[in-house]
Amino acid sequence: MSVKKYTICDNNEFSDIYKQGKKIVGKNIVFYYKKNNQNFNRLGITVSKKIGNAVARNRAKRVIRAAYRQCYFPVGFDFVVVARGRATECKSYNIKSFFEYKVVGNL
């Protein structure tokens, strides 16, 4: 299967998760989730231009993706992660601990 199937790319899907999903707010990221009734998870990451230049935004996305890969999430959800101001300074273990302690417990 292709990687595109497991990512959220369409703006309508992002806005649907923002409106109908639930959210967990952290210091560095905001985590939205919604059931998708599939046997796989999908991930979408958004980083605003307010965060910094392209290098900083891409670094934030890489760190979030690395933390996501290291954690176990229950199957059947769509996730959207929105990076906040200090997400560019975070290491993947900071975001991983947020995923493990705040997010997985609430799913």
N, C-alpha and C positions, 0 to 999 in steps of 0.2 A: 504494500500500500504506500501511497505517496505521502510526503510530509504535509502537503497542503490540506489533506483531509483532517489533520489534527490541529490545525491552526484556524483562528478566526480572523478573517480578512475583510469581510463585508461590513460596511458601516451600519447597515440595518441590523445585523446580528449584534454588533456592539451596543447599539442603542436599545435593542430588545433586552439585553442582559442588564443594562443600566436601569431600565424602567421596571422590569418584572423580577429581577433577581434580588438576592440579599447581598449585603456588603459587610465587610469587616475592616475597620479603619485602624491603621497602624501609624507609627511615627514616620516611616519612610515610604510606605506603599498603602494603597487602598485595594482591597481584594473583593471582587464581585463574583458571585457564583449563582448558577441556575441549573436545574436538572435538564438533561437533554434526551433522556429515555433511549440512549444508544449504549453500545457496549464498549465505548471509548470516551476519553476526555478530550476536550479541545481547549487550547490556551490562546488568549489574545493579550498582547502587551501594548500599552500606550504610554508614550513619554512626550510631554508637551515641550514646545520650544522654549518655554520659560525655564526649563531645567538647565539648559546650557547649549553649547554648540553640538554639532553632529557627533563628534567624538565622545562627548559626555553622554549623550542620549543613547548611542549604540553601546557604550560600556554598561549603562544601566540595564538595557535590555539583555545583554549577555549575562550579567550577574543574576538577573531574575530567572532567566532560562536555566542557568546552572543550578540554582537553588530548587527550582521546580523539578528538575530531573533527579535530584537527590532525595526527594521526599516521596512518600507513598500517599496517593490520594484515592479515595473510593471511586469506582468507575461509574460513569453515567452523568458527568457534569460538564458544563461549559464554564470556564474561568476567564475573567478579565482582570489583569493586574495593571493598576495605574500608578506610575512612579510619581513620588512627591519630591520636594526640593532637595532633600539630602540623600536621595537614592543613589546619586552618582558617587558618594563617598563610602557607601556600604560595601562590605564584603559579602560573598555568597552565604557564608555561615550565619550572618545576621538575619538575612531574609529567610534562610532555611529554618532558623529557630522560630521566626514569626509564623511560618507555614506550619511547623510541627505543633507548636503550643497554642496558637490562637485559631488557626484555620481548620486543621484536621479534626480538632475536638468539636467544632461547631457544625461539621457537615453531617 
